[in-house]
Amino acid sequence: MDEFYEIPIFPLAILPLPHELVPLHIFEPKYQEMFRDVEEKNISFGIYYTHEQNDDRLGGIMQLDSVLKRYETGEADILAKCVDVFLMAEFYNKWQKKLYPGGKVYPLNMLAPEPMSGGFIDDFKRYMEMKNVSDIDDDFDIHDIANELNLDEADRMKYLRLLSNPKRERFLKERLKYQKFILKQERENKDTFFLN
């Protein structure tokens, strides 16, 4: 879908990456209403990244993955999965006569399959082996790698601004190199530090 459309919006100080599972505790009445609509109507919602440096107005398009716990108060603990990334065109404090906000968004279609270089895949597998994870299936994409590298919010924004896989791959190669260096240092120094 390469056009603007409107969805419920949950403004938060997090920026989800594609494929990421995000745990959420739903407690405010307006977001309880949003959660009911999302669950009953099986609709997507957006997590809009509220950081002041989000000049691009990026956010994640989310789908309810599972309900972990329901409370008598109407609160709930849920898992939501990021299925795409959006650019926010308009934000509405109240949306379609609801208590919760909404927005007009443009999806970036970041889940379109694109090949990765063999060297990059091999580097990632070596990194996972360094973390003692050896049973890696071949059914992963560049976003799974980005999630595994635990990027901070600034790096998440940089990554999501890159609109081609070769650029994303170059960006993640540097992060992967750094993570491998950290793991190597931890292993080499694990017996040289003593607690007082």
LUMLUMVEX-542927 format. One record per residue: residue in three letters; x, y, z of N, C-alpha, C, CB in turn. Coordinates in nm, 2 decimals, padded with zeros to 4 digits. Glycine has a CB too. Layout:
{'ALA',{X,Y,Z},{X,Y,Z},{X,Y,Z},{X,Y,Z}} ...
***
This chain:
{'MET',{00.09,-00.12,00.00},{00.00,00.00,00.00},{00.09,00.12,00.00},{-00.10,00.00,00.12}} {'ASP',{00.10,00.19,-00.11},{00.18,00.31,-00.12},{00.10,00.44,-00.12},{00.26,00.30,-00.25}} {'GLU',{00.02,00.46,-00.02},{-00.06,00.58,-00.01},{-00.08,00.61,00.13},{-00.20,00.56,-00.09}} {'PHE',{-00.13,00.73,00.16},{-00.16,00.77,00.30},{-00.28,00.70,00.34},{-00.17,00.93,00.30}} {'TYR',{-00.29,00.67,00.47},{-00.41,00.62,00.53},{-00.40,00.66,00.68},{-00.43,00.47,00.51}} {'GLU',{-00.51,00.64,00.75},{-00.52,00.68,00.89},{-00.53,00.56,00.98},{-00.65,00.77,00.91}} {'ILE',{-00.46,00.57,01.09},{-00.46,00.46,01.19},{-00.46,00.52,01.33},{-00.34,00.37,01.17}} {'PRO',{-00.50,00.45,01.43},{-00.49,00.49,01.57},{-00.34,00.51,01.60},{-00.55,00.39,01.67}} {'ILE',{-00.30,00.60,01.69},{-00.16,00.63,01.72},{-00.14,00.63,01.87},{-00.12,00.77,01.66}} {'PHE',{-00.04,00.56,01.91},{00.01,00.55,02.05},{00.14,00.63,02.06},{00.02,00.40,02.09}} {'PRO',{00.14,00.75,02.10},{00.27,00.82,02.11},{00.36,00.77,02.22},{00.24,00.98,02.12}} {'LEU',{00.48,00.73,02.20},{00.57,00.68,02.30},{00.71,00.72,02.27},{00.56,00.52,02.30}} {'ALA',{00.80,00.71,02.36},{00.94,00.74,02.35},{01.02,00.62,02.30},{00.99,00.80,02.48}} {'ILE',{00.96,00.54,02.22},{01.03,00.42,02.16},{01.01,00.42,02.01},{00.98,00.29,02.23}} {'LEU',{01.11,00.37,01.94},{01.10,00.36,01.80},{01.12,00.22,01.76},{01.21,00.45,01.73}} {'PRO',{01.01,00.14,01.73},{01.02,00.00,01.70},{01.09,-00.02,01.56},{00.89,-00.06,01.70}} {'LEU',{01.16,-00.13,01.55},{01.21,-00.17,01.42},{01.12,-00.28,01.36},{01.36,-00.22,01.44}} {'PRO',{01.12,-00.30,01.23},{01.04,-00.40,01.17},{01.08,-00.54,01.23},{01.07,-00.41,01.02}} {'HIS',{00.98,-00.62,01.26},{00.98,-00.75,01.32},{00.99,-00.75,01.47},{01.10,-00.83,01.26}} {'GLU',{01.02,-00.63,01.53},{01.04,-00.62,01.67},{00.91,-00.65,01.75},{01.10,-00.49,01.71}} {'LEU',{00.92,-00.72,01.86},{00.81,-00.74,01.95},{00.82,-00.65,02.06},{00.80,-00.89,02.00}} {'VAL',{00.72,-00.57,02.08},{00.72,-00.46,02.18},{00.62,-00.49,02.29},{00.69,-00.32,02.12}} {'PRO',{00.66,-00.51,02.42},{00.57,-00.53,02.53},{00.51,-00.39,02.57},{00.64,-00.60,02.65}} {'LEU',{00.38,-00.39,02.59},{00.32,-00.26,02.63},{00.22,-00.29,02.75},{00.24,-00.20,02.51}} {'HIS',{00.22,-00.20,02.84},{00.12,-00.21,02.95},{00.02,-00.10,02.92},{00.19,-00.18,03.09}} {'ILE',{-00.11,-00.14,02.89},{-00.21,-00.05,02.85},{-00.29,-00.01,02.98},{-00.31,-00.11,02.74}} {'PHE',{-00.28,00.12,03.02},{-00.35,00.15,03.15},{-00.44,00.28,03.14},{-00.25,00.17,03.26}} {'GLU',{-00.40,00.37,03.05},{-00.49,00.49,03.04},{-00.62,00.46,02.97},{-00.41,00.61,02.96}} {'PRO',{-00.73,00.52,03.02},{-00.86,00.48,02.96},{-00.86,00.50,02.81},{-00.97,00.57,03.02}} {'LYS',{-00.80,00.61,02.75},{-00.81,00.63,02.61},{-00.73,00.52,02.53},{-00.75,00.76,02.57}} {'TYR',{-00.63,00.46,02.59},{-00.55,00.36,02.52},{-00.62,00.22,02.55},{-00.41,00.36,02.57}} {'GLN',{-00.69,00.21,02.66},{-00.77,00.09,02.68},{-00.88,00.08,02.57},{-00.84,00.09,02.82}} {'GLU',{-00.94,00.20,02.54},{-01.04,00.20,02.43},{-00.97,00.16,02.29},{-01.10,00.34,02.42}} {'MET',{-00.85,00.22,02.27},{-00.78,00.19,02.15},{-00.74,00.04,02.14},{-00.65,00.27,02.14}} {'PHE',{-00.70,-00.02,02.25},{-00.67,-00.16,02.26},{-00.79,-00.24,02.22},{-00.61,-00.20,02.39}} {'ARG',{-00.90,-00.21,02.28},{-01.03,-00.28,02.25},{-01.06,-00.28,02.10},{-01.15,-00.23,02.33}} {'ASP',{-01.05,-00.16,02.04},{-01.07,-00.15,01.90},{-00.97,-00.23,01.81},{-01.07,00.00,01.85}} {'VAL',{-00.85,-00.22,01.85},{-00.74,-00.30,01.78},{-00.77,-00.45,01.79},{-00.60,-00.27,01.84}} {'GLU',{-00.81,-00.49,01.91},{-00.83,-00.64,01.93},{-00.96,-00.68,01.86},{-00.84,-00.67,02.08}} {'GLU',{-01.07,-00.61,01.88},{-01.20,-00.65,01.82},{-01.21,-00.64,01.67},{-01.31,-00.57,01.89}} {'LYS',{-01.14,-00.53,01.62},{-01.15,-00.51,01.47},{-01.03,-00.56,01.40},{-01.17,-00.36,01.45}} {'ASN',{-00.93,-00.62,01.47},{-00.81,-00.67,01.41},{-00.75,-00.56,01.32},{-00.84,-00.79,01.33}} {'ILE',{-00.72,-00.44,01.37},{-00.66,-00.34,01.29},{-00.52,-00.30,01.35},{-00.75,-00.21,01.30}} {'SER',{-00.45,-00.24,01.26},{-00.31,-00.20,01.30},{-00.32,-00.07,01.37},{-00.22,-00.19,01.17}} {'PHE',{-00.22,-00.04,01.45},{-00.20,00.09,01.51},{-00.06,00.14,01.50},{-00.25,00.09,01.66}} {'GLY',{-00.03,00.26,01.52},{00.10,00.32,01.51},{00.16,00.35,01.65},{00.10,00.44,01.42}} {'ILE',{00.29,00.32,01.66},{00.36,00.38,01.77},{00.44,00.49,01.71},{00.46,00.27,01.85}} {'TYR',{00.41,00.62,01.75},{00.48,00.73,01.70},{00.59,00.77,01.80},{00.38,00.85,01.68}} {'TYR',{00.71,00.78,01.75},{00.83,00.81,01.83},{00.83,00.96,01.86},{00.96,00.77,01.75}} {'THR',{00.81,00.99,01.99},{00.78,01.13,02.04},{00.91,01.21,02.06},{00.70,01.13,02.16}} {'HIS',{01.03,01.16,02.03},{01.15,01.23,02.06},{01.16,01.36,01.98},{01.27,01.14,02.03}} {'GLU',{01.21,01.47,02.04},{01.22,01.60,01.97},{01.31,01.59,01.85},{01.27,01.70,02.07}} {'GLN',{01.40,01.50,01.84},{01.48,01.49,01.72},{01.42,01.41,01.61},{01.62,01.43,01.76}} {'ASN',{01.30,01.37,01.62},{01.23,01.29,01.52},{01.17,01.38,01.41},{01.12,01.20,01.58}} {'ASP',{01.26,01.45,01.34},{01.22,01.55,01.24},{01.15,01.48,01.13},{01.34,01.62,01.19}} {'ASP',{01.18,01.35,01.10},{01.11,01.28,00.99},{00.97,01.23,01.03},{01.20,01.17,00.95}} {'ARG',{00.94,01.24,01.16},{00.81,01.20,01.21},{00.79,01.05,01.18},{00.69,01.28,01.14}} {'LEU',{00.89,00.97,01.22},{00.89,00.83,01.20},{00.81,00.76,01.31},{01.03,00.77,01.20}} {'GLY',{00.76,00.64,01.28},{00.69,00.56,01.38},{00.68,00.42,01.32},{00.56,00.61,01.42}} {'GLY',{00.63,00.32,01.41},{00.62,00.19,01.36},{00.47,00.15,01.35},{00.68,00.09,01.46}} {'ILE',{00.44,00.08,01.24},{00.30,00.02,01.22},{00.30,-00.11,01.30},{00.27,00.01,01.07}} {'MET',{00.21,-00.12,01.39},{00.21,-00.23,01.48},{00.08,-00.32,01.47},{00.22,-00.18,01.63}} {'GLN',{00.09,-00.45,01.49},{-00.02,-00.54,01.50},{-00.01,-00.61,01.64},{-00.02,-00.64,01.38}} {'LEU',{-00.13,-00.63,01.69},{-00.14,-00.70,01.82},{-00.09,-00.85,01.79},{-00.28,-00.70,01.87}} {'ASP',{00.01,-00.89,01.87},{00.06,-01.02,01.86},{00.00,-01.11,01.96},{00.22,-01.02,01.88}} {'SER',{-00.01,-01.07,02.09},{-00.07,-01.15,02.19},{-00.11,-01.06,02.31},{00.02,-01.27,02.23}} {'VAL',{-00.20,-01.11,02.39},{-00.24,-01.05,02.52},{-00.18,-01.13,02.63},{-00.40,-01.04,02.53}} {'LEU',{-00.09,-01.07,02.70},{-00.02,-01.15,02.81},{-00.10,-01.16,02.94},{00.12,-01.08,02.84}} {'LYS',{-00.17,-01.05,02.97},{-00.25,-01.05,03.09},{-00.35,-00.94,03.08},{-00.16,-01.02,03.22}} {'ARG',{-00.47,-00.97,03.13},{-00.58,-00.88,03.15},{-00.61,-00.85,03.29},{-00.71,-00.93,03.07}} {'TYR',{-00.64,-00.72,03.32},{-00.67,-00.69,03.46},{-00.82,-00.65,03.47},{-00.58,-00.57,03.51}} {'GLU',{-00.87,-00.66,03.59},{-01.01,-00.63,03.62},{-01.04,-00.48,03.59},{-01.05,-00.66,03.76}} {'THR',{-00.94,-00.40,03.60},{-00.95,-00.25,03.58},{-00.96,-00.22,03.43},{-00.84,-00.18,03.64}} {'GLY',{-00.95,-00.31,03.34},{-00.95,-00.29,03.20},{-00.80,-00.27,03.14},{-01.02,-00.16,03.17}} {'GLU',{-00.71,-00.27,03.23},{-00.57,-00.26,03.19},{-00.53,-00.40,03.13},{-00.47,-00.23,03.31}} {'ALA',{-00.42,-00.39,03.05},{-00.37,-00.52,02.99},{-00.22,-00.51,02.96},{-00.45,-00.54,02.86}} {'ASP',{-00.16,-00.62,02.96},{-00.02,-00.63,02.91},{-00.03,-00.70,02.78},{00.07,-00.71,03.02}} {'ILE',{00.03,-00.64,02.68},{00.02,-00.70,02.54},{00.16,-00.70,02.48},{-00.07,-00.62,02.46}} {'LEU',{00.17,-00.78,02.37},{00.29,-00.78,02.29},{00.24,-00.73,02.15},{00.36,-00.92,02.28}} {'ALA',{00.30,-00.63,02.09},{00.27,-00.59,01.96},{00.39,-00.60,01.87},{00.22,-00.44,01.96}} {'LYS',{00.37,-00.64,01.75},{00.48,-00.66,01.65},{00.48,-00.55,01.55},{00.46,-00.80,01.58}} {'CYS',{00.60,-00.50,01.52},{00.62,-00.39,01.42},{00.62,-00.46,01.28},{00.75,-00.31,01.45}} {'VAL',{00.52,-00.42,01.20},{00.51,-00.48,01.07},{00.55,-00.39,00.95},{00.37,-00.52,01.04}} {'ASP',{00.58,-00.26,00.99},{00.63,-00.16,00.89},{00.66,-00.04,00.96},{00.52,-00.14,00.78}} {'VAL',{00.72,00.06,00.89},{00.75,00.19,00.95},{00.67,00.29,00.87},{00.91,00.21,00.94}} {'PHE',{00.64,00.40,00.93},{00.56,00.51,00.87},{00.62,00.64,00.89},{00.42,00.51,00.92}} {'LEU',{00.59,00.73,00.80},{00.61,00.88,00.81},{00.48,00.94,00.85},{00.67,00.94,00.68}} {'MET',{00.47,01.02,00.95},{00.35,01.08,01.00},{00.32,01.21,00.92},{00.35,01.11,01.15}} {'ALA',{00.21,01.22,00.85},{00.17,01.34,00.78},{00.09,01.44,00.87},{00.10,01.31,00.65}} {'GLU',{00.00,01.38,00.94},{-00.09,01.46,01.03},{-00.11,01.38,01.16},{-00.22,01.49,00.96}} {'PHE',{-00.12,01.45,01.27},{-00.15,01.39,01.40},{-00.28,01.45,01.45},{-00.03,01.41,01.50}} {'TYR',{-00.37,01.37,01.50},{-00.50,01.41,01.56},{-00.50,01.37,01.70},{-00.62,01.35,01.48}} {'ASN',{-00.52,01.47,01.79},{-00.53,01.44,01.94},{-00.65,01.35,01.97},{-00.55,01.57,02.02}} {'LYS',{-00.76,01.36,01.90},{-00.87,01.27,01.91},{-00.90,01.23,01.77},{-01.00,01.33,01.98}} {'TRP',{-00.93,01.10,01.75},{-00.94,01.05,01.61},{-01.08,00.98,01.60},{-00.83,00.95,01.58}} {'GLN',{-01.15,01.01,01.50},{-01.28,00.95,01.46},{-01.37,00.94,01.58},{-01.26,00.81,01.40}} {'LYS',{-01.39,01.05,01.66},{-01.47,01.05,01.77},{-01.43,00.96,01.88},{-01.62,01.02,01.73}} {'LYS',{-01.31,00.92,01.89},{-01.25,00.83,01.99},{-01.18,00.92,02.09},{-01.16,00.72,01.93}} {'LEU',{-01.15,00.86,02.21},{-01.07,00.93,02.31},{-00.93,00.93,02.27},{-01.09,00.85,02.45}} {'TYR',{-00.88,00.83,02.19},{-00.74,00.82,02.16},{-00.70,00.89,02.04},{-00.70,00.67,02.15}} {'PRO',{-00.57,00.92,02.02},{-00.52,00.99,01.90},{-00.51,00.90,01.78},{-00.39,01.05,01.93}} {'GLY',{-00.50,00.97,01.67},{-00.48,00.90,01.54},{-00.39,00.98,01.45},{-00.62,00.87,01.47}} {'GLY',{-00.36,00.93,01.33},{-00.28,01.00,01.24},{-00.29,00.95,01.10},{-00.13,00.99,01.29}} {'LYS',{-00.25,01.04,01.01},{-00.25,01.01,00.87},{-00.10,00.98,00.84},{-00.30,01.13,00.78}} {'VAL',{-00.08,00.85,00.80},{00.06,00.80,00.78},{00.09,00.75,00.64},{00.08,00.69,00.88}} {'TYR',{00.21,00.75,00.61},{00.26,00.70,00.48},{00.35,00.58,00.51},{00.33,00.81,00.39}} {'PRO',{00.31,00.46,00.47},{00.40,00.34,00.50},{00.52,00.34,00.41},{00.32,00.21,00.49}} {'LEU',{00.63,00.29,00.47},{00.76,00.29,00.39},{00.78,00.15,00.33},{00.87,00.32,00.48}} {'ASN',{00.70,00.06,00.35},{00.71,-00.08,00.29},{00.85,-00.13,00.31},{00.67,-00.07,00.14}} {'MET',{00.89,-00.14,00.43},{01.03,-00.18,00.46},{01.04,-00.33,00.47},{01.07,-00.13,00.59}} {'LEU',{00.93,-00.41,00.45},{00.94,-00.55,00.46},{00.95,-00.62,00.32},{00.82,-00.61,00.53}} {'ALA',{00.96,-00.54,00.22},{00.98,-00.59,00.09},{01.11,-00.67,00.09},{00.98,-00.48,-00.03}} {'PRO',{01.11,-00.80,00.05},{01.23,-00.88,00.05},{01.34,-00.82,-00.04},{01.20,-01.02,00.02}} {'GLU',{01.46,-00.80,00.02},{01.58,-00.76,-00.06},{01.69,-00.85,-00.02},{01.61,-00.61,-00.04}} {'PRO',{01.78,-00.89,-00.11},{01.89,-00.98,-00.08},{02.00,-00.91,00.00},{01.95,-01.04,-00.20}} {'MET',{02.07,-00.99,00.08},{02.18,-00.94,00.16},{02.31,-01.00,00.10},{02.17,-00.96,00.31}} {'SER',{02.42,-00.94,00.11},{02.54,-01.00,00.06},{02.58,-01.12,00.15},{02.66,-00.90,00.06}} {'GLY',{02.65,-01.22,00.08},{02.69,-01.34,00.15},{02.79,-01.31,00.27},{02.75,-01.44,00.06}} {'GLY',{02.88,-01.21,00.24},{02.98,-01.18,00.35},{02.91,-01.12,00.47},{03.07,-01.08,00.29}} {'PHE',{02.81,-01.04,00.45},{02.74,-00.98,00.56},{02.66,-01.09,00.64},{02.64,-00.88,00.51}} {'ILE',{02.60,-01.18,00.57},{02.53,-01.29,00.64},{02.63,-01.38,00.72},{02.46,-01.38,00.53}} {'ASP',{02.75,-01.41,00.66},{02.85,-01.48,00.73},{02.90,-01.41,00.85},{02.97,-01.51,00.63}} {'ASP',{02.92,-01.28,00.84},{02.96,-01.20,00.96},{02.86,-01.21,01.07},{02.98,-01.05,00.92}} {'PHE',{02.73,-01.20,01.03},{02.63,-01.21,01.14},{02.63,-01.34,01.20},{02.49,-01.18,01.07}} {'LYS',{02.64,-01.45,01.12},{02.64,-01.58,01.18},{02.76,-01.60,01.27},{02.64,-01.69,01.07}} {'ARG',{02.88,-01.55,01.24},{02.99,-01.56,01.33},{02.97,-01.48,01.46},{03.12,-01.50,01.26}} {'TYR',{02.90,-01.37,01.45},{02.87,-01.29,01.56},{02.78,-01.37,01.66},{02.80,-01.16,01.53}} {'MET',{02.68,-01.44,01.60},{02.58,-01.52,01.68},{02.66,-01.64,01.74},{02.47,-01.57,01.59}} {'GLU',{02.75,-01.69,01.67},{02.83,-01.80,01.73},{02.91,-01.75,01.85},{02.92,-01.86,01.62}} {'MET',{02.96,-01.63,01.84},{03.04,-01.57,01.95},{02.94,-01.55,02.07},{03.09,-01.43,01.91}} {'LYS',{02.81,-01.54,02.05},{02.72,-01.52,02.15},{02.66,-01.66,02.20},{02.60,-01.43,02.11}} {'ASN',{02.73,-01.77,02.15},{02.69,-01.91,02.17},{02.55,-01.94,02.12},{02.69,-01.93,02.32}} {'VAL',{02.51,-01.88,02.01},{02.39,-01.92,01.94},{02.43,-01.98,01.81},{02.30,-01.79,01.92}} {'SER',{02.41,-02.11,01.79},{02.46,-02.18,01.67},{02.34,-02.23,01.59},{02.54,-02.29,01.71}} {'ASP',{02.22,-02.24,01.64},{02.11,-02.29,01.56},{02.04,-02.18,01.49},{02.02,-02.37,01.65}} {'ILE',{02.11,-02.11,01.40},{02.04,-02.00,01.33},{01.99,-02.05,01.20},{02.15,-01.88,01.30}} {'ASP',{01.86,-02.03,01.18},{01.80,-02.07,01.05},{01.84,-01.97,00.95},{01.65,-02.10,01.06}} {'ASP',{01.81,-02.00,00.82},{01.85,-01.90,00.71},{01.73,-01.81,00.68},{01.89,-01.98,00.59}} {'ASP',{01.62,-01.82,00.76},{01.50,-01.74,00.73},{01.50,-01.61,00.81},{01.38,-01.82,00.76}} {'PHE',{01.60,-01.53,00.79},{01.61,-01.40,00.86},{01.64,-01.29,00.75},{01.72,-01.40,00.97}} {'ASP',{01.61,-01.17,00.78},{01.64,-01.06,00.69},{01.72,-00.95,00.77},{01.51,-01.00,00.63}} {'ILE',{01.74,-00.84,00.70},{01.83,-00.74,00.75},{01.77,-00.68,00.88},{01.85,-00.63,00.65}} {'HIS',{01.63,-00.67,00.89},{01.57,-00.62,01.01},{01.59,-00.70,01.13},{01.42,-00.59,00.98}} {'ASP',{01.59,-00.84,01.11},{01.62,-00.93,01.22},{01.76,-00.90,01.27},{01.60,-01.08,01.17}} {'ILE',{01.85,-00.88,01.18},{01.99,-00.85,01.23},{01.99,-00.72,01.30},{02.09,-00.84,01.10}} {'ALA',{01.92,-00.61,01.26},{01.92,-00.49,01.33},{01.86,-00.50,01.47},{01.83,-00.38,01.25}} {'ASN',{01.76,-00.59,01.48},{01.70,-00.61,01.61},{01.80,-00.68,01.70},{01.57,-00.69,01.60}} {'GLU',{01.87,-00.77,01.65},{01.97,-00.85,01.73},{02.08,-00.76,01.78},{02.03,-00.97,01.65}} {'LEU',{02.11,-00.66,01.71},{02.22,-00.57,01.75},{02.19,-00.47,01.86},{02.28,-00.50,01.63}} {'ASN',{02.06,-00.47,01.91},{02.02,-00.38,02.02},{02.06,-00.23,01.99},{02.08,-00.43,02.15}} {'LEU',{02.02,-00.18,01.88},{02.06,-00.04,01.84},{01.99,00.05,01.94},{02.01,-00.01,01.70}} {'ASP',{02.06,00.16,01.98},{02.00,00.26,02.06},{01.91,00.35,01.97},{02.11,00.35,02.13}} {'GLU',{01.83,00.44,02.03},{01.73,00.51,01.96},{01.79,00.60,01.85},{01.66,00.61,02.06}} {'ALA',{01.91,00.66,01.87},{01.97,00.74,01.76},{02.01,00.65,01.64},{02.10,00.81,01.82}} {'ASP',{02.07,00.53,01.67},{02.10,00.44,01.56},{01.98,00.38,01.49},{02.19,00.33,01.61}} {'ARG',{01.87,00.36,01.57},{01.74,00.32,01.51},{01.69,00.42,01.41},{01.64,00.29,01.61}} {'MET',{01.70,00.55,01.44},{01.66,00.65,01.35},{01.75,00.66,01.23},{01.66,00.79,01.42}} {'LYS',{01.88,00.65,01.25},{01.97,00.65,01.13},{01.94,00.53,01.04},{02.12,00.64,01.18}} {'TYR',{01.92,00.41,01.10},{01.89,00.29,01.02},{01.76,00.31,00.94},{01.88,00.17,01.12}} {'LEU',{01.65,00.35,01.01},{01.53,00.36,00.94},{01.52,00.47,00.83},{01.42,00.39,01.04}} {'ARG',{01.61,00.57,00.84},{01.62,00.67,00.73},{01.69,00.62,00.61},{01.70,00.79,00.79}} {'LEU',{01.76,00.51,00.62},{01.82,00.45,00.50},{01.72,00.37,00.42},{01.94,00.36,00.54}} {'LEU',{01.70,00.40,00.30},{01.59,00.35,00.22},{01.63,00.24,00.12},{01.52,00.45,00.15}} {'SER',{01.76,00.19,00.13},{01.80,00.08,00.05},{01.88,-00.02,00.13},{01.88,00.12,-00.07}} {'ASN',{01.87,-00.15,00.09},{01.94,-00.25,00.17},{02.09,-00.24,00.17},{01.90,-00.39,00.12}} {'PRO',{02.15,-00.20,00.05},{02.30,-00.18,00.06},{02.34,-00.08,00.16},{02.35,-00.14,-00.08}} {'LYS',{02.27,00.03,00.17},{02.30,00.13,00.27},{02.28,00.08,00.41},{02.22,00.26,00.25}} {'ARG',{02.17,00.01,00.43},{02.14,-00.05,00.56},{02.25,-00.15,00.60},{02.00,-00.12,00.57}} {'GLU',{02.29,-00.23,00.50},{02.39,-00.33,00.53},{02.52,-00.26,00.57},{02.41,-00.41,00.40}} {'ARG',{02.57,-00.16,00.50},{02.69,-00.09,00.53},{02.68,-00.03,00.68},{02.72,00.03,00.43}} {'PHE',{02.57,00.03,00.71},{02.54,00.08,00.84},{02.55,-00.03,00.95},{02.41,00.15,00.85}} {'LEU',{02.49,-00.14,00.93},{02.49,-00.25,01.03},{02.62,-00.32,01.04},{02.38,-00.35,00.99}} {'LYS',{02.70,-00.32,00.93},{02.83,-00.38,00.93},{02.92,-00.31,01.04},{02.90,-00.38,00.79}} {'GLU',{02.91,-00.18,01.04},{02.99,-00.11,01.14},{02.94,-00.14,01.28},{02.98,00.04,01.12}} {'ARG',{02.81,-00.15,01.30},{02.76,-00.19,01.44},{02.79,-00.33,01.47},{02.60,-00.17,01.44}} {'LEU',{02.79,-00.42,01.37},{02.82,-00.56,01.39},{02.97,-00.57,01.43},{02.79,-00.64,01.27}} {'LYS',{03.06,-00.50,01.36},{03.20,-00.50,01.39},{03.22,-00.45,01.54},{03.28,-00.40,01.29}} {'TYR',{03.15,-00.35,01.58},{03.17,-00.30,01.72},{03.12,-00.40,01.82},{03.09,-00.17,01.73}} {'GLN',{03.01,-00.46,01.79},{02.95,-00.56,01.89},{03.05,-00.68,01.90},{02.81,-00.61,01.84}} {'LYS',{03.11,-00.72,01.79},{03.20,-00.83,01.79},{03.33,-00.79,01.87},{03.24,-00.87,01.65}} {'PHE',{03.37,-00.67,01.86},{03.48,-00.62,01.93},{03.45,-00.63,02.08},{03.52,-00.48,01.89}} {'ILE',{03.33,-00.58,02.12},{03.29,-00.58,02.26},{03.29,-00.72,02.32},{03.15,-00.51,02.28}} {'LEU',{03.23,-00.82,02.24},{03.23,-00.95,02.29},{03.37,-01.01,02.31},{03.15,-01.04,02.19}} {'LYS',{03.45,-00.98,02.21},{03.59,-01.03,02.22},{03.66,-00.97,02.34},{03.67,-00.99,02.09}} {'GLN',{03.64,-00.85,02.37},{03.70,-00.78,02.49},{03.65,-00.84,02.62},{03.68,-00.63,02.49}} {'GLU',{03.52,-00.87,02.62},{03.46,-00.93,02.74},{03.52,-01.07,02.77},{03.31,-00.94,02.72}} {'ARG',{03.54,-01.14,02.66},{03.59,-01.28,02.68},{03.74,-01.27,02.72},{03.58,-01.36,02.55}} {'GLU',{03.81,-01.18,02.66},{03.96,-01.17,02.70},{03.98,-01.12,02.84},{04.03,-01.08,02.60}} {'ASN',{03.88,-01.04,02.89},{03.90,-00.97,03.02},{03.81,-01.03,03.13},{03.88,-00.83,03.01}} {'LYS',{03.74,-01.14,03.10},{03.65,-01.18,03.20},{03.71,-01.23,03.33},{03.57,-01.30,03.14}} {'ASP',{03.83,-01.28,03.32},{03.90,-01.32,03.45},{04.00,-01.22,03.51},{03.97,-01.45,03.42}} {'THR',{04.00,-01.10,03.45},{04.10,-01.00,03.50},{04.04,-00.90,03.59},{04.17,-00.94,03.38}} {'PHE',{03.91,-00.90,03.60},{03.84,-00.80,03.68},{03.79,-00.87,03.81},{03.72,-00.73,03.61}} {'PHE',{03.81,-00.80,03.92},{03.77,-00.86,04.05},{03.68,-00.76,04.12},{03.89,-00.89,04.13}} {'LEU',{03.57,-00.81,04.18},{03.48,-00.73,04.25},{03.54,-00.70,04.39},{03.34,-00.80,04.26}} {'ASN',{03.51,-00.58,04.44},{03.57,-00.55,04.58},{03.46,-00.57,04.68},{03.62,-00.41,04.58}} 
***
